[in-house]
């Protein structure tokens, strides 16, 4: 079974319809496509748009991190919180040592 190649114009038209209608599955059925294919096109277009957007426009637009990026940031945040907690504990111990008479 050979894969069908869709033109960029067709993909953009489908994505515009999805944006207008708000239901990717419905638009996919209308064009005899699988919803998964349309969702993949949507994901790819998001990343492509972000990469080709000028830096000035990025300052105004909001960036939504992908799931992997979010998880990576969450992990890094947890590590930093642990380090901060350790340093706070260290400081508290040193302060207690300074208060105690020798």
HELIX and SHEET records of a PDB file:
HELIX    1   1 UNK A    8  UNK A   21  1                                  14    
HELIX    2   2 UNK A   24  UNK A   30  1                                   7    
HELIX    3   3 UNK A   35  UNK A   52  1                                  18    
HELIX    4   4 UNK A   55  UNK A   60  1                                   6    
HELIX    5   5 UNK A   67  UNK A   99  1                                  33    
END                                                                             
